[in-house]
Amino acid sequence: MGRVTRLLSLFLAASVCAAQTQYQDAAARLIGAALTDEDGLARLEYLCDRIGNRVSGSPQLEKAIAFTAEEMRRAGLENVRLIPAKVPHWVRGKESATLLTPLKRPLHMLGLGNSVGTAPEGITADVVAVSNFDELAKSGRAKVAGKIVLYNAVFESYGKTVAYRVSGASTAAKLGAVAVLVRSITPTSLRSPHTGVLAYDEAAPKIPAAAVSLEDADSIARLTARGVPVKVHLAMEARMLTDADSNDVIGEIRGRDKPGEIVVLGGHIDSWDVGQGAHDDGAGVMAALEAVALIQKLNLHPRRTIRVVAWTNEENGGAGGKAYREWVGAGVKDHVAAIEMDGGAEKPVGFGVGLGVRTDRFGPQAPPAMASISDAGLRRLVEIGKLLDGIQATSMERGGEEADIEPLMEAGVIGFGLRTESEHYFDWHHTDADTFDKIDRHDFRECVAALAVLSYVLAEMPERFGDVR
Ligand SMILES: [Zn+2]
């Protein structure tokens, strides 16, 4: 290296931000360990293949929680404990939807979570297809009463289009509809229906609701557009039982210097009752657990406590996130940051960051509104993000809302959501196809690396990370 080059490189090194130089070594070790890690993937494989899907109220969910607690102990985490939560216990039962006219064939359907069922003989009715809520309103009671409404809304984004799944049933019920079918909330389909939760408006009669595949939704919409009457028979045994007992599970690395200050990270251990809940969200729980296990294994001993949480009941109630918030009580002020991975384990690109989410995330129109982190706060995070340059996951952008950490964010804790390329997540999400084979091993390991580096730095930096305005 020539003298000028050497001087130049020294100058460049000196001008690199403090976060980069200070934590570069630890970050490099964490990334190196994550990229060759087998344990995180082995746990996820076990969860998927040996325990399976785990909807709230199911014995598999409690088995998964016990397994997660046991694995936390095996990884050497401290204070492993359960935090009880009462969760809704919805069961699907047998279900079917059959096209009767103009030809008889089964529809590819999945009842929506928390839906009521039909009477045992089912519902037979003509279908009114609409592309959006405005079309439904224009159709009015005269055209809708006594009918099954099909919402054939084309996927724009999950946040936007999910409104049809969440509030479509009550909106149609107010016009006298007897049931609804919802085009699955996905951009892509191989005749795969996607379930997911609905929310009933107490002001409307509760009517059964089911998702249908994109192909079936399009076929029905083409027929009705040509004026061909479409008749469907819908039979669903779905019902809500009394609330069940469940638990969040937590484990920690106690901080060496400020054990009372906490960086919390995790995912949700429950899933829908189809597929294996691999991307949603077994991957989030097992990646977070492994991130903390690696910090422990590398003897990094961060200044603050790092706590990993597997939240229960994200999918159809959010009871786990609320139970955790209640359990920490006034201790919420000691939470430095909350990090959640619940967007699948595709290649990570960085984190979304936010403050103070308002609830009603599934309201008919309003997407969650957040207080934004300041420009100065974001700049500091961008510097921390550079530590993930080795895996090209450096992005720090506003918008960190994730369901389980929302109760913490509402109380003022800075929230981070892992962001991925999300190329296929919504193809698999809430379907029978969300299985372990869809997990790319390298991408999963990069998710572990991203979670490990961010949580470590936030737990280690001398001054508590706070938003500076
Ligand atoms: Zn999820």
Residues whose N, C-alpha, C, O or C-beta is under 5 A from the ligand:
A	BS01	ZN	D280 D281 D342
